[in-house]
Amino acid sequence: MDGFGVHTYRFVTDDGSSKFVKFHWKTKQGKASLVWEEAQVLSGKNADFHRSDLWNAIESGNGPEWELAVQIVDEDEALAFGFDLLDPTKIIPEELAPLHAIGLLKLDENPTNYFAETEQIMFQPGHIVRGIDFTEDPLLQGRIFSYLDTQINRHGGPNFEQLPVNRPRVPFHNNNRDGAGQNLIHKNIFPYSPNTLNGGFPAQADQANGRGFFTAPRRQASGNLVRALPGSFDDHWSQPRLFYNSLTPVEQQFLINAIRFETSHLKSAQVKENVLTQLNRVSHEIAVRVADALALTAPAPDPTYYHDNKTAFVSIVNNTLPTVATLQVGILATTKSPSSISDAAALKARFGNDGVEVTVIGETLIDGIDQTYSAADATSFDGIVVAAGAEELFKAGSASTLYPIGRPNQILLDGYRWGKPVGALGSATAALGLVGIGETPGVFANSTDVEGFVSVFETGLKTFKFIDRFPLDS
């Protein structure tokens, strides 16, 4: 996934010029996601799935990368896009302010000590470097102080900044002293400024001395200070509509289904009506489709914030992945068929050449089997393949004490229902028909050639989700 900076900061040059800036992390792996039910099942089957998936990707040498990019805007254009740039709930569509790449983040090493290197990390948006400054974004202004309070509370004092994971690689000096958890023995006994006893040193670094932090000069503001947000923050509906407009029909359906799920749990009829009122301000279509599921009537259209604007950088399913490296494929085999095990081994080797992580599943952990059916689930894989000889497991009446009833069928059918590429090699094509999977996009079968099968199946992995399988409202 991409990362979006919530707040607007400033870039400041040596001469004091400044511009607004928003930070972005753009994934180099491509964007992909789970569907609703798949995510629910995964959270119960393996709540650590994403963490272990990331760990394994880094260990394999295929650690993820993100490009750091910025959107830079003149400060006098804070209101030029039809919303207030200091409103942290708003994004700037990339068509209005293009991204400028300025760096790359690559995760190439796993923690040696997870507590010391990860769990102690402290997020503090007030930690900035020379050339970056704050804006008057009210939420950012609050967080500059509140996050410091949070970290002091978590670690019992201000010296959390001395922990290796929280301090800069390049040492810096300050006048902070004492406090719980102090791990330095300071020799300087004049930690204040100005002072007479030590000739005025240490002196705080600034723009002229020590290249310290500085803020842009000559910045002015006027008006009355009030405990309220400006009127330019009042539009809460135009950008949700921009988001909805920018989705494909199937992604819109996913969103509608999610809202239906949540609102169906509401007990108060008035709250349901209030939800429909807010949805109707975004889109009358959304309100009608949600109301239908609640057996309610949507309000009349409220077109004040209706528009047809879109942005090209929101949708996920329209974009194929640039690589298959680190994607997970489950191969369904059987210990009752030696040819099944050998086919699975050949598939695993060929997929592995392209960085695909393969798990061979069977009844017991004999040589060549990585996981048992009793422990396997479709949620763990980005694609499912049935090895030749394993089709016997899918026939009516097939059962075993080694796994829950119907587990092979469930893995294959769930993978299909959740939009994953599925396939079968050679005689295992029969397994697809036995579970009711026909010849549709993303179903790969009728091949006995491992090389050819893997090549075409990997195109399916790059597609990731075959959206024609998901029904749409008529």
C-alpha positions in Angstrom: 0.0 0.0 0.0 1.0 3.6 -0.4 1.5 5.9 2.6 -0.1 9.4 2.7 1.1 12.2 4.9 -1.8 13.4 7.1 -0.4 16.9 7.7 1.0 19.7 5.6 4.5 20.7 6.6 6.8 23.4 5.3 10.0 23.2 3.3 12.3 26.1 4.2 15.4 27.2 2.3 18.5 28.9 3.7 17.3 32.3 2.6 14.0 31.9 4.5 11.7 31.1 1.6 9.1 28.4 2.4 6.5 26.3 0.6 3.8 23.9 1.8 4.7 20.2 1.4 2.9 16.9 1.8 4.8 13.7 2.1 4.0 10.4 0.3 5.3 6.9 0.3 4.7 5.2 -3.1 4.9 1.4 -3.0 7.4 -0.2 -5.5 5.6 -3.6 -5.1 2.3 -2.4 -6.5 -1.0 -2.1 -4.5 -2.9 -5.1 -3.4 -5.4 -5.9 -0.7 -7.6 -8.5 0.9 -11.4 -8.7 0.4 -13.7 -8.3 3.4 -14.5 -11.9 4.3 -10.9 -12.9 3.5 -9.6 -10.4 6.0 -12.1 -11.5 8.7 -11.0 -15.2 8.3 -7.4 -14.3 8.3 -7.6 -12.4 11.5 -8.9 -15.5 13.2 -6.7 -18.0 11.5 -3.4 -16.1 11.7 -3.4 -12.7 13.3 0.4 -12.4 12.7 0.1 -13.1 9.0 1.2 -9.7 7.7 4.1 -9.5 10.2 5.4 -13.0 9.2 4.9 -12.2 5.5 7.0 -9.1 5.8 9.7 -10.9 7.8 9.9 -13.7 5.3 10.1 -11.2 2.4 13.0 -9.4 4.0 14.8 -12.7 4.8 14.5 -13.8 1.2 16.2 -10.7 0.0 13.0 -9.3 -1.5 12.3 -6.7 1.2 9.7 -4.1 0.2 10.6 -0.6 -1.1 8.8 2.7 -1.1 9.7 5.8 -3.0 9.5 9.0 -0.9 7.8 11.8 -2.8 6.5 15.2 -2.0 3.8 17.5 -3.3 5.0 21.1 -3.1 2.6 24.1 -3.1 3.1 27.8 -2.8 1.7 29.0 0.5 -0.5 31.6 -1.2 -2.3 28.7 -2.9 -3.6 27.2 0.4 -7.2 27.6 -0.8 -6.6 27.3 -4.5 -7.8 23.7 -4.8 -11.3 24.2 -3.4 -10.4 23.1 0.1 -8.1 24.3 2.9 -4.6 22.7 2.6 -4.3 22.9 6.4 -7.3 20.6 6.8 -5.7 17.3 7.7 -8.7 15.3 6.4 -8.0 16.4 2.8 -5.6 15.1 0.1 -4.3 16.9 -2.9 -5.1 14.9 -6.0 -1.9 14.2 -7.9 -3.3 15.7 -11.0 -3.4 19.1 -9.2 0.0 18.9 -7.6 2.4 16.3 -9.1 4.7 14.2 -6.9 8.4 14.8 -6.9 10.6 11.8 -5.9 13.2 12.6 -3.3 14.3 9.3 -1.8 13.9 5.6 -1.4 13.1 3.4 1.7 14.1 -0.3 1.5 13.5 -2.8 4.3 16.6 -5.0 4.0 17.2 -6.4 7.5 15.0 -7.9 10.2 15.3 -6.8 13.8 17.7 -8.8 15.9 15.9 -7.9 19.1 12.2 -7.1 18.3 11.6 -5.3 21.6 14.6 -3.0 21.4 14.3 -2.3 17.7 10.6 -2.1 17.2 8.4 -2.1 20.3 10.2 0.7 21.9 10.0 3.0 18.9 8.3 6.4 19.6 6.4 8.4 17.0 6.8 12.1 17.5 5.7 14.5 14.7 7.6 17.3 16.5 10.9 15.7 15.6 12.0 17.5 12.5 15.3 18.3 10.8 16.8 21.5 9.4 14.8 22.6 6.3 11.4 21.3 7.5 9.0 23.4 9.6 5.5 23.2 10.9 2.3 24.8 9.5 -0.7 26.1 11.3 -2.6 22.9 10.7 -4.5 22.8 14.1 -4.3 19.0 14.5 -0.6 19.1 13.8 -0.1 21.9 16.3 -1.8 19.7 19.0 0.1 16.6 18.1 3.5 18.4 18.4 2.8 18.5 22.2 0.5 15.6 22.8 2.7 12.9 21.2 5.6 14.1 23.5 3.3 13.6 26.5 2.3 10.2 25.2 5.9 9.0 24.9 6.9 10.4 28.3 4.0 8.5 29.8 4.9 5.3 28.0 8.5 5.4 29.1 8.2 7.2 32.4 10.3 10.2 31.4 11.8 12.2 28.6 14.8 10.1 28.0 13.1 7.8 25.6 15.0 9.8 23.0 18.2 8.2 24.1 17.1 4.7 23.2 19.0 3.4 20.1 15.8 3.0 18.1 14.7 6.6 18.8 18.0 8.6 18.5 19.6 9.8 15.4 22.5 7.8 13.9 24.5 11.1 14.0 25.0 12.2 17.6 23.7 15.6 18.6 24.1 17.6 21.8 21.5 19.3 23.9 20.9 20.7 27.4 18.6 17.9 28.5 19.6 16.5 31.8 18.5 13.9 34.5 15.1 12.4 34.5 14.1 8.7 34.7 16.1 6.4 32.5 19.0 8.8 32.0 21.8 6.6 30.5 24.5 9.2 29.9 27.0 10.7 32.4 27.3 14.4 31.4 30.5 16.1 32.3 29.2 19.6 31.6 27.7 21.1 34.7 26.5 24.2 33.1 23.6 22.9 31.0 21.8 26.1 30.4 22.0 29.2 28.3 22.9 31.9 28.7 25.5 31.2 31.3 28.6 33.0 32.7 30.4 30.1 34.4 31.3 28.4 31.1 31.7 31.3 28.8 28.2 31.1 27.4 28.6 27.5 26.2 27.0 25.3 25.2 25.0 27.7 23.0 21.9 26.6 21.1 22.6 26.0 17.4 20.7 28.2 15.1 20.8 29.1 11.4 24.0 31.1 11.8 25.8 28.9 14.3 25.9 25.2 14.1 23.3 24.9 11.3 20.5 24.3 13.8 16.8 24.4 13.3 15.3 27.7 12.1 11.9 28.9 11.0 11.1 31.0 8.0 11.4 34.7 9.0 8.9 37.4 8.3 5.9 35.1 8.6 2.8 37.0 9.7 -0.7 36.2 10.7 -3.7 38.4 11.6 -7.2 38.1 13.0 -8.8 37.1 16.2 -7.8 33.9 18.0 -10.9 31.7 18.5 -11.5 28.2 19.8 -13.0 27.0 16.5 -12.0 25.7 13.1 -12.2 28.1 10.1 -15.1 27.9 7.7 -12.8 26.6 5.1 -12.8 23.3 7.0 -16.6 22.9 6.8 -16.8 20.8 3.6 -16.7 17.1 4.8 -18.4 15.6 1.7 -16.6 16.7 -1.5 -13.5 14.5 -0.9 -15.4 11.4 0.1 -17.3 11.8 -3.2 -14.0 12.2 -5.0 -12.8 9.0 -3.5 -16.1 7.1 -4.4 -16.0 8.5 -8.0 -12.5 7.3 -8.4 -13.2 3.7 -7.6 -14.1 1.0 -10.1 -17.7 -0.5 -9.9 -16.5 -3.5 -8.0 -14.5 -1.4 -5.5 -17.6 0.8 -5.1 -19.5 -2.4 -4.4 -17.0 -3.4 -1.7 -17.5 0.0 -0.1 -21.3 -0.3 -0.2 -21.1 -3.8 1.3 -18.9 -2.6 4.1 -21.3 0.3 5.0 -24.2 -2.1 4.8 -22.4 -4.5 7.2 -21.7 -1.8 9.8 -25.1 0.0 9.6 -26.9 -3.3 9.9 -25.6 -3.6 13.4 -27.1 -0.3 14.5 -30.0 -0.6 16.9 -31.3 3.0 16.8 -33.6 3.8 13.9 -32.6 7.5 14.3 -28.9 6.8 14.0 -29.6 4.8 10.9 -31.4 7.8 9.4 -28.5 10.1 10.4 -26.1 7.8 8.6 -28.2 7.9 5.5 -28.4 11.7 5.7 -24.6 12.0 5.8 -24.1 9.4 3.0 -26.7 11.3 0.9 -24.6 14.4 1.1 -21.7 12.4 -0.5 -23.8 10.5 -3.0 -27.5 9.8 -3.4 -26.5 6.5 -5.1 -24.7 5.4 -1.9 -27.6 6.4 0.3 -30.1 4.5 -1.9 -28.0 1.3 -2.0 -27.4 1.3 1.7 -31.0 2.2 2.5 -32.2 -0.8 0.4 -30.3 -3.2 2.6 -31.7 -1.6 5.7 -35.3 -1.7 4.3 -35.4 2.1 4.6 -36.1 5.0 2.2 -33.2 7.2 1.3 -33.6 11.0 1.6 -34.1 13.1 -1.5 -30.9 14.0 -3.3 -28.8 16.8 -1.6 -26.6 18.0 -4.5 -24.8 20.8 -2.7 -21.5 18.8 -2.8 -22.1 16.6 -5.8 -19.5 16.6 -8.5 -18.0 14.3 -11.1 -14.3 14.8 -10.3 -12.0 11.8 -10.1 -8.4 11.1 -9.4 -6.4 8.3 -11.0 -4.4 7.3 -8.0 -7.0 5.8 -5.7 -8.2 2.6 -7.4 -6.3 -0.6 -6.7 -7.8 -3.3 -8.9 -7.1 -1.5 -12.2 -3.3 -1.9 -11.8 -1.3 -5.1 -12.2 1.6 -5.8 -9.8 5.1 -5.1 -11.2 6.5 -8.3 -9.8 5.5 -11.7 -8.4 8.4 -11.9 -5.9 7.3 -12.7 -2.4 3.7 -13.6 -3.4 2.5 -16.8 -1.9 1.2 -19.9 -3.8 -0.3 -22.9 -2.1 0.0 -26.2 -4.0 -2.5 -28.8 -3.0 -1.0 -32.3 -3.2 -1.6 -35.7 -1.6 0.7 -38.1 0.1 -1.2 -41.0 -1.5 0.2 -40.1 -4.9 4.0 -40.0 -5.5 3.4 -38.2 -8.8 1.5 -35.5 -7.0 4.5 -34.9 -4.7 6.9 -34.8 -7.7 4.6 -32.4 -9.6 4.4 -30.2 -6.6 8.2 -30.2 -6.3 8.6 -29.2 -9.9 6.1 -26.4 -9.6 7.8 -25.2 -6.4 11.2 -25.0 -8.1 9.9 -23.2 -11.1 7.9 -20.6 -9.1 10.9 -20.2 -6.8 13.0 -19.0 -9.7 10.9 -15.9 -9.9 10.8 -15.3 -6.1 7.4 -16.7 -5.5 7.1 -18.3 -2.1 5.5 -21.8 -2.4 3.9 -24.0 0.3 3.1 -27.6 -0.6 0.2 -28.9 1.3 -0.5 -32.6 2.1 -2.1 -34.9 4.6 1.1 -35.5 6.7 4.6 -33.9 6.8 6.5 -36.4 4.7 9.4 -35.2 2.6 8.1 -32.7 0.1 5.2 -31.5 2.2 5.5 -28.1 3.9 2.1 -27.8 5.7 -0.7 -30.2 6.5 -4.3 -29.7 5.4 -5.3 -29.4 9.0 -3.3 -26.2 9.3 -3.8 -24.7 5.8 -6.3 -22.1 4.7 -6.8 -20.1 1.5 -6.2 -16.8 3.3 -2.4 -17.6 3.5 -2.0 -17.7 -0.3 -2.2 -15.3 -3.2 -2.9 -18.2 -5.6 -4.0 -21.9 -5.3 -2.8 -24.8 -7.6 -3.9 -28.4 -7.5 -1.1 -30.9 -8.4 -1.9 -33.8 -10.7 -3.0 -36.8 -8.6 -4.6 -34.8 -5.8 -8.0 -34.6 -7.6 -9.1 -37.7 -5.6 -9.3 -35.5 -2.4 -12.1 -33.4 -4.0 -14.5 -36.3 -4.8 -17.8 -36.6 -3.0 -17.4 -38.8 0.1 -13.6 -38.2 0.3 -12.7 -37.7 4.0 -9.8 -38.1 6.4 -9.2 -38.0 10.1 -6.2 -35.9 9.3 -8.1 -32.7 8.5 -11.5 -31.2 8.8 -14.2 -32.5 6.5 -13.9 -30.9 3.0 -10.8 -28.9 3.8 -9.1 -29.3 0.3 -12.4 -28.3 -1.3 -12.7 -25.3 1.0 -9.2 -24.0 0.3 -9.7 -24.2 -3.5 -13.2 -22.7 -3.4 -12.4 -20.0 -1.0 -9.4 -19.0 -3.1 -11.7 -18.7 -6.1 -14.5 -16.8 -4.2 -12.0 -14.3 -2.9 -10.8 -13.5 -6.5 -7.4 -15.3 -6.4 -5.9 -17.1 -9.4 -6.5 -20.8 -9.1 -5.3 -23.6 -11.3 -4.7 -27.3 -11.8 -2.0 -29.3 -13.5 -2.9 -32.3 -15.7 -5.4 -34.7 -14.3 -6.1 -32.4 -11.4 -8.2 -30.2 -13.7 -11.1 -32.5 -12.6 -10.8 -31.0 -9.1 -12.0 -27.6 -10.4 -15.2 -29.1 -11.8 -15.8 -31.1 -8.6 -16.0 -27.9 -6.6 -18.0 -26.0 -9.2 -15.3 -23.8 -10.7 -15.7 -23.3 -14.5 -13.5 -21.8 -17.2 -13.5 -18.1 -16.2 -10.7 -15.5 -16.1 -8.1 -16.4 -13.5 -8.7 -20.1 -13.8 -5.7 -21.9 -15.3 -5.9 -25.6 -16.3 -5.6 -28.2 -19.1 -1.8 -28.1 -19.0 0.8 -30.7 -18.2 3.8 -28.5 -19.0 5.2 -27.0 -15.8 7.1 -24.2 -17.5 4.1 -23.1 -19.5 1.7 -23.4 -16.7 3.8 -21.3 -14.3 4.4 -18.6 -16.9 0.7 -18.1 -17.5 -0.3 -18.5 -13.8 2.2 -15.7 -12.9 0.2 -13.4 -15.1 -2.7 -14.2 -12.9 -0.7 -13.5 -9.8 0.1 -10.0 -11.1 -3.6 -9.4 -11.7 -4.0 -10.5 -8.1 -7.8 -10.2 -7.9 -10.2 -11.3 -10.7 -13.0 -8.9 -10.1 -15.6 -10.5 -12.4 -16.3 -13.0 -9.6 -17.8 -10.4 -7.3 -21.5 -9.7 -7.9 -22.6 -6.1 -8.4 -25.9 -4.5 -7.5 -28.2 -4.5 -10.5 
